Amino acid sequence: MRAILQRVSSASVTVDHRVVGSIGPGFLILLGVAHTDKFAQIEWLIDKIVGLRVFPDSDGKMNLSLEDMGYAALVVSQFTLYADCRKGRRPSFVNAAAPGVAEPLYVQFCEELARKGVSVERGRFGAHMDVQLVNDGPVTILLDTPEGM
C-alpha cells in the first residue's frame, strides 16, 4: 500500500460538478492499493499517518501529529501511484490492485482511520475526480508499507 500525504490548509474533491468531500486543515491522502495488499498494511499505514509529526508547534517546528492537532483527512483512491514507467511511454499498472480488490481495502482504510478518531472525508472510488488543495508548507510525504507484511 502506498500513500502520498499532503499537509493542507484545505482540500476538496468534486465529482460531476458536485463537492463529495471537503476538509479544512489536515492531510489530503492519495491512497494506492497493490494487488498483494492485505489488512496488515492498513494498520501499519494508519498508525504511521496518525502519529507522523509534520504539523508545526508553537515554535514553528514540525513536532505535532494529526492526532495532536485534531485535524481531518480527505482520502482519495489513486491506482496511478503504482504506475510503472520504466519501459516505453505508456505507464503499466500491473502492480495496482483490481477495483474488486482495491475498493474494499480503500473503504476499510477510511473506516479504520475514522476509528482512530480522525474526521474522514472521501473521494468517490473509481470516479473521475477534480481534487483541489492548498498545500501547507508545502509538505508532501510518500509512505510505502514495508515489504513482507
QUIQUI-V494119 format. One record per backbone hydrogen bond with DSSP energy under -0.5 kcal/mol. NH is the residue of the N-H (numbers start at 1). CO is the residue of the C=O. E is the energy in kcal/mol with one decimal. If there is no record, write none. Layout:
NH|CO|E + NH|CO|E
//
This chain:
2|32|-2.5 + 3|143|-2.8 + 4|30|-2.3 + 5|3|-0.6 + 5|141|-3.2 + 6|4|-0.5 + 6|28|-2.2 + 7|5|-0.5 + 7|139|-2.5 + 8|26|-2.9 + 9|134|-2.6 + 10|134|-0.7 + 11|23|-1.9 + 12|132|-2.6 + 13|21|-2.6 + 14|130|-2.7 + 15|18|-2.8 + 18|15|-1.3 + 20|13|-2.8 + 21|13|-1.3 + 23|11|-2.7 + 26|8|-2.0 + 27|72|-2.0 + 28|6|-2.4 + 29|27|-0.6 + 29|74|-3.1 + 30|4|-2.6 + 30|28|-0.6 + 31|29|-0.7 + 31|76|-2.8 + 32|2|-3.5 + 32|30|-0.5 + 35|95|-1.7 + 37|34|-1.6 + 41|38|-1.0 + 42|38|-0.9 + 42|39|-0.6 + 43|39|-1.9 + 44|40|-2.1 + 45|41|-2.6 + 46|42|-2.7 + 47|43|-2.2 + 48|44|-2.0 + 49|45|-2.8 + 50|46|-2.8 + 51|47|-1.5 + 52|48|-1.1 + 54|52|-1.3 + 54|64|-1.0 + 55|64|-2.8 + 57|61|-2.4 + 60|57|-2.1 + 63|55|-1.9 + 63|61|-1.4 + 64|55|-2.6 + 66|49|-0.5 + 67|50|-1.8 + 69|65|-2.3 + 70|66|-1.6 + 71|66|-1.4 + 72|25|-1.8 + 73|119|-2.5 + 74|27|-2.5 + 75|73|-0.6 + 75|121|-2.6 + 76|29|-3.1 + 76|74|-0.5 + 78|31|-3.3 + 81|78|-1.7 + 82|79|-2.0 + 83|80|-1.7 + 84|92|-2.6 + 85|83|-0.6 + 91|89|-0.6 + 92|84|-2.2 + 96|93|-1.3 + 97|33|-3.0 + 101|98|-1.7 + 102|98|-3.0 + 103|99|-2.6 + 105|101|-1.1 + 106|102|-2.7 + 107|103|-2.7 + 108|104|-2.4 + 109|105|-2.5 + 110|106|-2.2 + 111|107|-2.4 + 112|108|-2.8 + 113|109|-2.4 + 114|110|-2.0 + 115|111|-1.9 + 116|112|-1.0 + 116|113|-0.5 + 117|114|-2.0 + 118|113|-1.5 + 119|71|-0.5 + 120|118|-0.6 + 121|73|-2.8 + 123|75|-2.3 + 125|123|-0.6 + 127|124|-2.0 + 129|127|-0.7 + 130|14|-2.6 + 131|129|-0.6 + 132|12|-2.7 + 132|130|-0.5 + 134|10|-2.6 + 135|133|-0.6 + 136|7|-3.3 + 137|135|-0.8 + 141|5|-2.6 + 143|3|-3.2 + 143|141|-0.5 + 145|1|-2.4 + 149|146|-0.9
//
